[in-house]
Amino acid sequence: MNILWDPDPTSLERYRFALGPDTTSLDSAGMVARALHDNPQVEQVVIGADVELEDACQLSEAARLDRPELGVILLRNRIDVTTLSQALRAGVREVVSGDDHTAIADALRRSRELTSRLVGHASGGASREGKVITVFSAKGGVGKTTLSTNTAVQLASEGARTLLIDLDLSFGDVAISLQLVPNQSIFDAVSMSGNIDEEAIRSLVTRHDASGLDVLCAPNDPGDADRIPVPTVAEIIKVARRHYDYVLIDTPPSFTEHVLASIDVSDALVLIATLDIPAVKNLRVALDTLDMIGSPKDARIIVLNKADTKVGLRPEDVESAIKTGIAVNIPNSLTVPASVNRGVPIVLDDPKAPVTVAIKELVESHIRAHGAGDEADAAEHHARKGLFRSRR
């Protein structure tokens, strides 16, 4: 994601060709500082030619300390030795003529490549891959999409680069649950098969502004589901995990080929049930199926939704039936359907609600803590939150 800092409100359209579609225009240093503080997905800042050189250098110096991977590109109407030396000393990567759109695009490309190398070096030179978490239930109506959206929103609101993929290709509800109106969907990736990269995914996602979550929505037409090849879905997940900290996948209530492809590359599998016999039976069948296809047991996270409902079954009965421990019990609450109807995730709508507390437990104790690299994640998250804190 790019930020264009320019006081001219028409500048974004003027530079659209050079900067690409994933660019946000801001007109003040304070707004840029806040955006960098709140959104770790910002990788490049392009500073317009009309911004004072001193202000541009001040921002670049602060970013060099708190976000060394951030690329800063300075546009000038006239480039001289004094401007170049002052900008480079402040940590600006390149100084480019504001009239040369081709040079701006080339500078942005080089800066992105350098950012990628710096991020890779910070992780010890190893490939930085995010965690893929598939959320599944073999029975509909257990709150799977509500859990998927709230978990993803919670991760994103904590500063993690998070993508939520709606893999219920025929009847996905993620978009409507978050009140999103997507211009693109996962179906639009079909024409890109074999050439999907970070820019392709960015062109397909819809941003949930309240949390910073990226969402790859299901097609509007259920008939498009059969026209989405399984290899395309696998390619999307493979590329996405290289550019996001977490990729959450909401699924339909059946083991489709797309779901199996998702499970095959997942680091964790969240399995949901409720306190009713059909849901428990289907969870038991799902566990047996996962055993049969060789899915690792230690990757499974069992979540019992509406766990305190008085219906004659207890959580202990569920554990006995499935012969597996429950990781998280989520209480029943009338505020959840109300938040769904308003399109506002409960983790944002009521941060202290018991349901929110349970989802945060799922995130912190089971998703973030699942697998290696959690200390690095925490350190990175802390560093990002420190940028320009005094200027909020």
Buried (B, 14 or more C-beta within 10 A) or exposed (E): BBBBBBEBEEBBEBBBEBBBEBBBBBBEBEBBBBBBBBBBBBBBBBBBBBBEBEBBBEBBBBBBEBBEBBBBBBBBEEBEEEBBEBBBEBBBBBBBBBEEBEBBBBBBEBBBEBBBEBBBEBBEEEEBBBBBBBBBBBBBEBBBBBBBBBBBBBBBBBBBBBBBBBBBBBEBBBBEBBEBEBEBBBBBBBEBBEEBEBBBBBBBBBBBEBBBBBBBBBBEEEEBBEEBBBEBBBBBBBBBBBBBBBBBBBBBBEBBEBBBBBBBBBBBBBBBBBBBEEBBBBBBBBBEBBEEEEBEEEBBBBBBBBBBBEEEBEBEEBBEBBEBEBBBBBBBBEBBEEBBEEBBBBBBBBEEBBBBEBBBBBBEEBBBEBEEBBEEBEEBBEBBBEBBEEBE
